[in-house]
Amino acid sequence: MIEALSLTFGEACFLATVAFCAGLLRGFAGFGMAAFFMSLSVQVLPPIALIPVCWVMDAVASVILVRGSWSAADRGVALCLVSGVLFGLPIGLTLTEWLPENDSRLAALLLIITLASLQLTRIRFSALSSRPGLVSSGVLVGFATGIASVGGMVAALCMLNQDRPARVMRATLILCLVLISAFFLLWLVTLEMIDWLAIKRGLAMAMPVATGVFIGQFLFRPSAEKYYKPFCQVLLLVLATVSLFHTLGFIVSSE
């Protein structure tokens, strides 16, 4: 038993392994870490305990990724998305008090699955590429973050809809998630969802996450850029589908 983390040695090893794989995804794709980590780690800890741990892990990944992404990112697109998040996040947080959490999460996941499937069939939503479209997308990202904690996947959908080089989409997505993470911390502190235990657990995952991010970043080479968009679209479908089944299983078991 590792008393400082309130975890058994086996549980800590399992979480570290999942954290490494999650970091690998984040390093290559620029997103998906929290969704991947949460979808598997719920076998060890409840979602409410995993949210602040994911934030610490995301902070570690962001420190590594943001430096190399700043110059490649389309900062105008990132700022448009984040400006929308400022409006959408409070709306999502407010509605969480009125709507059942699982119902809102199911709706968000089904939306992601539908849009990702459409993108795989090469259907593009040109309106989302305009400035008003980007701000509206940001509102949806903030709303999804507040109501179902899936804002990162929605942001990825918005970026994959852009007709940009893979390195620009990835860098812009990384920058967006770094800025959104700062607002998310304010929410965690306000709702008193982050404590020393969560911070210690997150820091314990820092090394495997950082290792995974570095390897994933190394794998993102110019020769791999042509595979980036379809890889991310399939990744979105897999993450959203796995999360959907987890949510449905939780609903069935609680009835």
matplotlib code that plots the C-alpha trace (Angstrom):
import matplotlib.pyplot as plt

x = [0.0, 1.3, -0.2, 0.8, -1.4, -4.0, -3.4, -2.1, 1.2, -0.7, -3.2, -0.4, 1.4, -1.8, -2.4, 1.2, 0.9, -2.3, -0.8, 2.2, -0.2, -2.3, 0.8, 1.8, -1.5, -1.2, 2.3, 1.4, -2.2, -2.2, -5.3, -7.1, -5.1, -7.8, -10.4, -8.1, -6.9, -10.4, -11.9, -9.5, -8.7, -12.3, -11.6, -9.4, -10.7, -14.1, -14.4, -14.8, -11.3, -9.8, -10.7, -8.1, -5.5, -6.1, -5.6, -2.2, -1.2, -2.4, -0.3, 2.8, 2.0, 1.3, 4.7, 6.4, 4.3, 3.4, 7.0, 7.4, 3.8, 3.7, 5.4, 3.5, 0.1, -2.5, -2.9, -5.8, -7.8, -6.8, -7.9, -11.3, -12.0, -10.9, -13.0, -16.0, -15.0, -15.3, -19.0, -19.7, -18.0, -20.2, -23.3, -22.2, -21.3, -24.7, -26.6, -24.8, -26.9, -30.2, -29.5, -28.5, -24.8, -25.0, -27.7, -25.7, -22.5, -24.4, -25.7, -22.2, -20.6, -23.2, -22.6, -18.8, -19.4, -21.7, -19.5, -16.3, -18.1, -19.2, -15.6, -14.3, -16.6, -14.8, -17.8, -16.6, -18.5, -17.2, -19.1, -16.9, -13.8, -15.1, -14.4, -18.0, -18.0, -14.8, -16.2, -19.4, -17.3, -15.5, -18.8, -19.6, -16.2, -16.7, -20.2, -19.1, -16.2, -18.6, -21.4, -19.6, -15.8, -15.4, -14.4, -11.0, -12.6, -15.0, -12.0, -10.2, -13.3, -13.2, -9.5, -9.8, -12.5, -9.9, -8.1, -4.6, -1.3, -1.3, 1.5, -0.6, -3.8, -1.9, 0.0, -3.2, -5.1, -2.3, -2.4, -6.2, -6.1, -3.4, -5.5, -8.7, -6.8, -6.1, -9.8, -10.6, -8.2, -10.3, -13.4, -11.6, -10.5, -13.9, -15.7, -13.0, -12.4, -8.6, -6.8, -3.3, -4.1, -5.1, -2.0, 0.2, -1.5, -1.1, 2.6, 3.1, 1.9, 4.2, 7.1, 5.1, 3.1, 6.2, 7.9, 4.8, 4.6, 8.2, 7.9, 4.6, 6.2, 9.1, 6.8, 5.1, 7.5, 6.9, 6.6, 3.7, 1.7, -0.4, -1.7, -2.5, -6.0, -7.5, -5.7, -7.2, -10.7, -10.5, -9.1, -12.0, -14.5, -12.8, -12.5, -16.1, -17.4, -15.5, -16.7, -20.2, -20.2, -18.7, -21.4, -24.2, -22.7, -22.7, -26.3, -27.4, -25.5, -27.0, -30.6]
y = [0.0, 3.4, 5.5, 8.9, 8.1, 6.0, 3.4, -0.2, -0.8, -2.6, 0.2, 2.8, 0.7, 0.3, 4.1, 4.8, 2.5, 4.1, 7.6, 6.7, 5.6, 8.7, 10.9, 9.1, 10.0, 13.6, 13.9, 12.7, 13.9, 17.0, 15.8, 12.7, 12.3, 13.0, 11.0, 8.0, 8.1, 8.5, 5.7, 3.1, 4.6, 4.5, 0.8, 2.2, 5.6, 7.3, 10.0, 12.8, 11.9, 11.5, 15.0, 16.9, 14.2, 14.7, 18.4, 17.9, 15.5, 18.0, 20.7, 18.5, 17.7, 21.4, 22.5, 20.1, 20.7, 24.5, 25.7, 23.9, 24.6, 28.4, 29.3, 26.8, 27.5, 29.7, 32.0, 33.8, 30.6, 29.6, 33.0, 32.8, 29.4, 30.4, 33.6, 31.4, 29.1, 32.0, 32.2, 28.5, 27.2, 29.1, 28.0, 24.3, 24.6, 26.2, 23.5, 20.7, 21.7, 21.2, 18.3, 14.7, 14.3, 11.1, 12.3, 15.4, 13.3, 10.9, 13.7, 15.2, 11.9, 11.1, 14.5, 13.8, 10.3, 11.8, 14.6, 12.5, 9.9, 12.7, 14.0, 10.5, 10.5, 13.8, 16.0, 19.5, 22.2, 25.3, 27.7, 26.6, 28.0, 31.7, 33.9, 33.8, 30.0, 29.6, 31.7, 29.6, 26.4, 27.8, 28.3, 24.6, 23.6, 25.5, 24.1, 20.5, 21.1, 22.4, 19.9, 16.7, 17.2, 16.4, 19.8, 18.6, 16.2, 18.9, 21.3, 18.5, 18.1, 21.9, 21.8, 18.7, 20.6, 23.2, 22.9, 23.4, 21.4, 18.7, 20.5, 23.7, 21.9, 20.0, 23.1, 25.2, 22.5, 22.2, 26.0, 26.0, 23.2, 25.0, 28.1, 26.1, 24.3, 27.6, 28.4, 24.8, 25.2, 28.2, 25.9, 23.1, 25.6, 27.3, 24.0, 22.7, 19.7, 19.8, 18.8, 17.7, 14.0, 14.7, 16.8, 14.0, 11.5, 13.7, 14.4, 10.6, 10.3, 13.1, 10.9, 8.3, 11.1, 13.1, 10.0, 9.2, 12.9, 13.0, 9.7, 10.8, 14.2, 12.3, 10.2, 13.2, 13.6, 15.2, 11.8, 11.0, 14.2, 12.6, 10.1, 12.7, 13.7, 10.2, 8.9, 11.7, 11.1, 7.4, 8.2, 10.5, 7.8, 5.2, 7.5, 8.7, 5.2, 3.7, 6.6, 6.1, 2.4, 3.3, 5.9, 3.4, 0.8, 3.2, 4.1, 0.4, -0.5, 2.4, 1.5]
z = [0.0, -1.0, 1.8, 0.4, -2.6, -0.9, -3.6, -3.6, -5.5, -8.2, -8.6, -8.8, -11.5, -13.5, -13.4, -14.3, -17.4, -18.5, -17.9, -20.1, -23.0, -22.5, -22.7, -25.9, -27.5, -26.3, -27.6, -31.1, -31.5, -29.2, -27.4, -26.0, -22.8, -20.3, -22.2, -22.5, -18.9, -17.5, -19.6, -18.1, -14.7, -13.5, -12.7, -9.8, -8.9, -9.3, -12.0, -9.4, -8.0, -11.5, -12.8, -10.7, -11.3, -15.1, -14.7, -13.1, -15.8, -18.4, -16.9, -17.1, -20.8, -21.6, -20.2, -22.6, -25.6, -25.6, -26.2, -29.5, -30.6, -30.0, -33.3, -35.4, -34.0, -35.6, -32.6, -34.2, -34.5, -30.9, -29.5, -31.4, -29.9, -26.4, -26.5, -27.1, -24.3, -21.9, -22.6, -23.0, -19.9, -17.4, -19.3, -19.1, -15.5, -14.6, -16.5, -14.6, -11.6, -13.5, -15.9, -15.0, -15.6, -17.5, -19.8, -20.8, -21.2, -23.5, -25.6, -26.0, -26.8, -29.4, -31.0, -31.1, -32.7, -35.3, -36.3, -36.4, -38.6, -41.0, -41.1, -42.0, -45.0, -46.0, -45.2, -44.1, -42.3, -44.1, -41.8, -38.9, -40.6, -40.4, -37.4, -36.1, -36.7, -34.7, -31.8, -31.9, -31.9, -28.8, -27.1, -27.8, -26.5, -23.3, -22.9, -23.5, -21.0, -18.3, -18.8, -19.7, -19.4, -23.2, -24.4, -25.6, -28.1, -29.3, -29.8, -31.8, -34.0, -34.7, -35.6, -37.8, -39.8, -40.8, -44.1, -42.5, -42.5, -39.7, -37.7, -37.6, -36.5, -33.8, -32.5, -32.5, -30.6, -28.1, -27.5, -27.1, -24.5, -22.6, -22.3, -21.5, -18.8, -17.0, -16.9, -15.8, -12.8, -11.7, -11.7, -9.8, -7.1, -6.9, -6.5, -4.1, -6.3, -6.1, -2.9, -1.9, -2.5, -6.1, -6.6, -5.2, -7.4, -10.4, -9.7, -9.2, -12.8, -14.1, -15.1, -17.1, -18.7, -19.6, -21.0, -23.2, -24.4, -25.4, -27.4, -29.0, -29.9, -31.4, -33.5, -35.0, -37.9, -41.4, -42.9, -40.4, -41.1, -43.9, -41.3, -38.7, -39.6, -40.2, -37.1, -35.0, -36.4, -35.7, -32.2, -31.5, -32.6, -30.4, -27.3, -27.6, -28.2, -25.2, -23.0, -24.2, -23.2, -19.8, -19.3, -20.3, -18.1, -15.1, -15.8, -15.9, -12.8, -10.8, -11.7]

ax = plt.figure().add_subplot(projection="3d")
ax.plot(x, y, z, "-o")
ax.set_aspect("equal")
plt.show()
